[in-house]
Amino acid sequence: MSNGLHFRPTRAEISMSALQHNAQVARHHAGKCNLLGVIKADGYGHGAITVARAISGTVDAFAVAFIDEALQLREAGFNQPIVLLEGCFSEAELPVCAHYNLQPVVHHQGQIDAILNARLVKPLAVWLKTDTGMHRLGFPPAAVKEATQQLENCPQVASVTLMTHFANAEVADDALNQVQQQRFAELCASTSPTTALSSANTAALLSSAIDLGTDPGQWCRTGILLYGVNPTSHARTEPLQAAMRLTAPVIALRDVAAGAAVGYGSRWHAGRPSRIATLAIGYADGYPRHAPNGTPVWLNGQRVPLAGTVSMDMITLDVTELESVAIGDEAELWGPNLPVATVADAIGTISYELLCRVSPRVPRHCK
Ligand SMILES: *Cc1c(COP(=O)(O)O)cnc(C)c1O
């Protein structure tokens, strides 16, 4: 990524204070529960190490998708527990997990068998995943008792945390929320009281429609909230702060006649004599190519519309309505002035995808 010289001004500014603020909001919502800071996919594109540094005092542990992401944090000196949300792909990872205190999710029998057959320097803390209705990962509820027993009777296992994941927690009145909650509650009632529990992602944590129960030892897994996004439309939080500000400079300006076409495929036509600004950011930087005409960009204090197809390195904006604009002016693609969720809505995706797809050629600047 960054190896000294940077001339290109396109950048993603990462705000440590925003990350810290949002982590405090998560902490507040989690109450007495433990908080797992989810920093997979390079901290949702913000830089996992940056995020870990910002939130390590506020969360109780970290979660990533897989072992390589965890080892990057260990190499950077973080020694909190780290949960591997996809679990291990092969038994070769188990001794590494034991050595580095990584806590794999266990979601199929092959992973249990591997643990039973492993010889480890230290027993593992594992997270047993049950599929309460999302149908992506985990043991069916009927298989949980047997899986729990196998793990709890295994000397290679130090502890078991029973977990599940909601499919539709963003939607307040989705019927599946109640179904999943009910199935999980039944399982929890039948497990030993020493088993720790974890069901909530950000949306479930914020949603009053999902009752997380009263177990103070449970773990809330929060990702997107840390980055300043409320993924629900119904739940309230204290104001969040955008952790990423993605910016690019104006590198060209031109006036085009009414009827002129702009960009590849001539997808945008000037309905009147128009002023076009070209920004130095494109789909190779992670700005989605499928962003439609009209997608908002923040420039010189107002929103201006994208005009024309996104190129690999550039986009074009209709700045006819702007009072003043000059080469070198800095536009914000998303950030404190233009919520990433607003941009995601316009593009037909979600904030998660926009944030984590900012490509490595965009330097991250921490402040
Ligand atoms: C990514 C992930 C989370 C975090 O979800 P957010 O919506 O970002 O809070 C929680 N749990 C699991 C299993 C995940 O994969």
The ligand as a Gaussian input file, in Angstrom:
#p B3LYP/6-31G(d) Opt

LIG

0 1
 C      -19.517000      -9.732000       9.879000
 C      -20.226000     -10.398000      10.992000
 C      -20.742000      -9.663000      12.065000
 C      -20.734000      -8.156000      12.105000
 O      -21.903000      -7.678000      11.466000
 P      -22.283000      -6.122000      11.502000
 O      -23.584000      -6.084000      10.797000
 O      -21.196000      -5.428000      10.741000
 O      -22.335000      -5.720000      12.910000
 C      -21.293000     -10.350000      13.127000
 N      -21.346000     -11.695000      13.136000
 C      -20.880000     -12.438000      12.109000
 C      -20.990000     -13.921000      12.176000
 C      -20.325000     -11.816000      10.995000
 O      -19.876000     -12.559000       9.979000

